[in-house]
């Protein structure tokens, strides 16, 4: 039998890296703690409306405390016992501005401002990928309507265009984005979970162009002895072609 939730037990509940967990509260049947593989937690209540199983997401933990979530769950279950559908009522009660806020475009913009700019030096590339033509059709859609098939369709489009590396880049940017939406309680589960990079990549050595090599040589001249001269010595002793045309004796 499931034990009753306590604040401590909720805090200490561990995620399963391979799948989402749902823990039932022993004190209130239908009340659940949902734990994502990333470790984020959210409250939910399950009930039946018109004979059909339904689920209402209450909010993320710890933003919504155990006491607050249990109270909200009781109210939802009471509504269901009266023949109402609390999930449908919640959706119908959303103001137009709230609906607009939950579009993919709005959530992506919030992610860029709140997270990407603060944590990723390459946030502009993330912004480009989350607003480019590949996902233009998602912009006005409710983000909850974006599913695994939608993500795979974009990856397939890259592959069909002969851009497998770009498909990989797309996936590496949208996965953290969707994980963030789960942590914020916007989504229950990421539609990109479990999707692997569609194409293997082989690392390649980068060879400087003549202009780049010349620029490095001039910069080393400005640094001078000892480190600048050391760099020039490495360049002079390298097997790169045309080195003699790019440099002069130290």
Secondary structure, DSSP 8 states (H G I E B T S, - for coil): ------HHHHHH---BTTB-EEEE-SSSTTEEEEE-TTS-EEEEEEEEETTEEEEEEEEEETTS-HHHHHHHHHHHHHHHHTT--HHHHHHHH--HHHHHHTBHHHHHHHHIIIIIHHH-TTHHHHHHHHHSGGGGGGTTSBGGG--HHHHHHHHHHHHHTT-HHHHHHHHHHHHHHHHHHHHTTS-SS-TTTT---SS----------HHHHHHHHHHHHHH-TTHHHHHHHHHHTS--TTHHHH----
